[in-house]
Amino acid sequence: MRKKEDKYDFRAFGLAIKEARMKQGLTREQVGSLIEIDPRYLTNIENKGQHPSIQVLYDLVSLLNVSVDEFFLPDSDRIKNTRRRQLEKQLDSLTDNDLIIMESVADGIIKSKKVGEN
């Protein structure tokens, strides 16, 4: 049995899971059913920072498209955060014409930042 005190605080992860679940319009019962866990277990992860098992952690991040990078890797090593992953998932459902519009919006944001810097 492990004797070391747990060093990692899972509360931020739990809050990210809760936010992603709610953003997708899923209840705890629905998520519990989809990944085969008791909704009370999910409540404890979301609200109390309970440490999930590795399998539950994997199932939650896969289902809700949450990046673990932002929780377990230093800022400099972060590749894709949760917001970026969720945006990419939304972009996957757009048509090519929709993507042209999104590209124009991104170009406009980048240009406005450059103007603001000058």
N, C-alpha and C positions, 0 to 999 in steps of 0.2 A: 504494500500500500504506500502511496505517496505521502511523504511527511512535509514537503516544502509547502509554504504558503503560496496561494495563487497570486501571481504578480500582475496578470492582465485583467483590466477592468472592461467587461463586455457591455457596459451600459450604453456607450456610443454606438456600438454595433446593434444592440437591441433597438435603439431609437431609429437607426437607419432602416432596419427591417420593418418596423412599424410604419414609418413614413412611406416606404416603397409599397407595402401591402395596401395601405389606404389609398395611395395614388392609383393603384391598379383596381381599386374598388372591391377588394377581397376582404371577407370577414376572417376572423381567426379560425372559425369553424371550417370555412372553405379551404384555407391554407392547411389546416390540420388534416383535413380529409385528403387533400392532394398529396401531401408528403407523409401521411400516416403517422401523425403525432396527435397527442391530446391537446386541444386548444388551450388548456391551462398551462401546459408546458410552454407554448408560444407566448402566452401572457407573461410568464415569468422571464422569458428571454427578452421580450420587448420592454417590460416595465421595471424589472429588477436587475437586469444584466446577468441572468443565470447563464452559466457556461453551457452552450449546446454541445452535444456529441459531435464528432467530426462529420458523421453522416448527415445529421440534422443541419449543421452549418452548411455543408455542401448543397443539400436540398434547398435550403432557404435562399442562398445566394444565386443558385441556378434558376429557381422559380421566379424570384423577384428581381433578378438582374442587378444585384448589388455587388459592388467591387469590394473584395477583401483587401486589396492593395492599400486603400486609404486607412485601414485599421491596423495592419500588421507590418507595413513597410514604411521606412522614413519618407518624409516629403520628397526628397530628391529622387527616390526610387519609384515614385508613384507613376504608373503608366496610364491607367485609365480609371478615373474615379466613377462613383456610382452615377452621378448626373450625366456624365459623358456616355456611359454604357446604356442608360435608359434613353437618351436622345438617339443614339445609334439604332436602338431597337425601333423607335418611332420612325426614323428615316427609312428603315427597311421596308416599311409598309407604304411608302410614298411612290408615286409614279415618276417617270423621268421628268415630266413637266413640273411636277411638284418640287423635285430636286433642283431644277433650274432656279425656281423661286427661292428655295432655301440657300442656294449658293449665292444668289444676289444679296440676300439678307446678310449672310456672313461677310461678304465683300464690303457691304455698307458699314457694318459694325467695325471692321478692321480699318477702313478708311476714316471713319469718324474718330477713332482712337488716335490715328496718326495726326489728324488735324488738331485734336485736343492737346497733343504733345508739343505742337509748334507754337 
